[in-house]
Amino acid sequence: MLVNLARRNQSMLYRQLDIINQLEEKERDPDTLSHLFTLDHLATRVRRNAESLLVLAGEQPPRTWSAPVPLRDVVRAAIAETEDLDRVVFAIDERIAVSGGPSRT
């Protein structure tokens, strides 16, 4: 039951994020764009919570990578999902990448 609820929630969040992204692309007013970015950020954090619920319910992580991803991109994505992302400053070696394949234990 929780998995079904999390998947439905996730589906609605993806639709919401798509609409917000479309609005961001068309918006030219800086104040309105700032508010849209705030909505986008909150929806992204809720999406992450829905994904965490699926993992806690025993499902596979919804997003995986087929090839190594630069660590810089992983850190940027993580920062984008924090509440005070404007406060974060980072420096990452451009050559380091993270493998996104399934873990082998």
MIKE-651499 format. One record per residue (C-alpha): x negated, y negated, z; residue in one letter; chain; residue number from 1. Coordinates in Angstrom, 1 decimal. Each point is the difference from the previous one (the first is absolute). Example, Ala and Ser with C-alpha at 12.3 -4.5 7.8 and 13.67 -1.06 7.14 Angstrom:
MIKE-651499
x_y_z_residuo_cadena_num
-12.3_4.5_7.8_A_A_1
-1.4_-3.4_-0.7_S_A_2
END
This chain:
MIKE-651499
x_y_z_residuo_cadena_num
0.0_0.0_0.0_M_A_1
-2.8_-2.4_0.8_L_A_2
-1.8_0.8_-3.2_V_A_3
3.1_-0.8_-2.0_N_A_4
0.6_-3.2_1.8_L_A_5
-3.7_-1.1_-0.4_A_A_6
0.2_0.8_-3.8_R_A_7
3.2_-2.0_-0.4_R_A_8
-1.6_-2.9_1.9_N_A_9
-3.1_0.3_-2.1_Q_A_10
2.0_-0.1_-3.2_S_A_11
1.8_-3.2_1.1_M_A_12
-3.3_-1.6_1.0_L_A_13
-1.6_0.7_-3.4_Y_A_14
2.9_-1.6_-1.7_R_A_15
-0.2_-3.0_2.4_Q_A_16
-3.7_-0.4_-0.6_L_A_17
0.6_0.1_-3.8_D_A_18
2.6_-2.8_0.2_I_A_19
-2.3_-2.1_2.3_I_A_20
-2.9_0.5_-2.5_N_A_21
2.2_-1.1_-2.9_Q_A_22
1.0_-3.1_1.9_L_A_23
-3.6_-0.8_0.9_E_A_24
-1.0_0.3_-3.7_E_A_25
2.6_-2.6_-1.0_K_A_26
-0.3_-2.4_2.9_E_A_27
-1.9_-3.2_-0.4_R_A_28
0.9_-1.9_3.2_D_A_29
-2.9_0.6_2.5_P_A_30
2.3_-0.1_3.1_D_A_31
2.4_2.5_-1.5_T_A_32
-2.8_2.2_-1.2_L_A_33
-1.5_0.0_3.5_S_A_34
3.4_1.2_1.4_H_A_35
0.1_2.7_-2.6_L_A_36
-3.5_1.1_1.0_F_A_37
1.1_0.2_3.6_T_A_38
3.0_2.2_-1.0_L_A_39
-2.2_2.2_-2.2_D_A_40
-2.4_0.4_2.9_H_A_41
2.7_1.0_2.4_L_A_42
1.6_2.4_-2.5_A_A_43
-3.5_1.6_-0.5_T_A_44
-0.4_0.5_3.7_R_A_45
3.4_1.7_0.2_V_A_46
-0.9_2.2_-2.9_R_A_47
-3.1_1.1_1.8_R_A_48
2.1_0.9_3.1_N_A_49
2.3_2.1_-2.2_A_A_50
-3.0_1.8_-1.5_E_A_51
-1.3_0.6_3.6_S_A_52
3.4_1.5_0.9_L_A_53
-0.3_2.4_-2.9_L_A_54
-3.4_1.1_1.1_V_A_55
1.1_0.4_3.6_L_A_56
2.9_2.2_-1.3_A_A_57
-2.6_2.3_-1.6_G_A_58
0.2_-1.3_-3.6_E_A_59
-3.0_-0.6_-2.2_Q_A_60
-1.2_-3.6_-0.2_P_A_61
2.0_-1.7_-2.7_P_A_62
-3.0_-1.7_-1.7_R_A_63
-3.3_1.7_-0.9_T_A_64
-2.8_-0.9_-2.3_W_A_65
-1.3_2.2_-2.8_S_A_66
-3.4_-1.7_-0.2_A_A_67
-2.2_-1.8_2.5_P_A_68
1.2_-3.5_0.8_V_A_69
-2.5_-2.9_0.8_P_A_70
-0.1_-0.5_3.8_L_A_71
0.5_-3.7_-0.7_R_A_72
3.5_0.8_-1.4_D_A_73
0.9_2.3_2.9_V_A_74
-0.9_-2.7_2.5_V_A_75
1.9_-2.7_-1.9_R_A_76
3.1_2.2_-0.1_A_A_77
-0.3_0.6_3.7_A_A_78
-0.4_-3.7_0.7_I_A_79
3.1_-0.7_-2.1_A_A_80
2.0_2.1_2.3_E_A_81
-1.0_-1.7_3.3_T_A_82
2.0_-2.7_1.6_E_A_83
-2.6_-2.7_0.1_D_A_84
-1.7_0.7_-3.3_L_A_85
-1.1_-3.6_-0.4_D_A_86
-2.3_0.4_3.0_R_A_87
-2.0_2.9_-1.4_V_A_88
-3.4_-0.5_-1.7_V_A_89
-2.0_2.9_-1.3_F_A_90
-3.2_0.9_-1.9_A_A_91
-0.3_3.4_-1.6_I_A_92
-2.7_1.6_-2.1_D_A_93
1.4_0.2_-3.5_E_A_94
-1.5_3.4_-0.7_R_A_95
1.8_2.0_2.7_I_A_96
3.1_1.9_-1.0_A_A_97
2.5_2.2_1.8_V_A_98
1.2_3.3_-1.3_S_A_99
3.8_0.4_0.1_G_A_100
0.3_3.7_-0.4_G_A_101
1.5_2.3_2.6_P_A_102
-2.0_0.6_3.0_S_A_103
-1.7_3.4_0.4_R_A_104
0.0_1.2_3.6_T_A_105
END
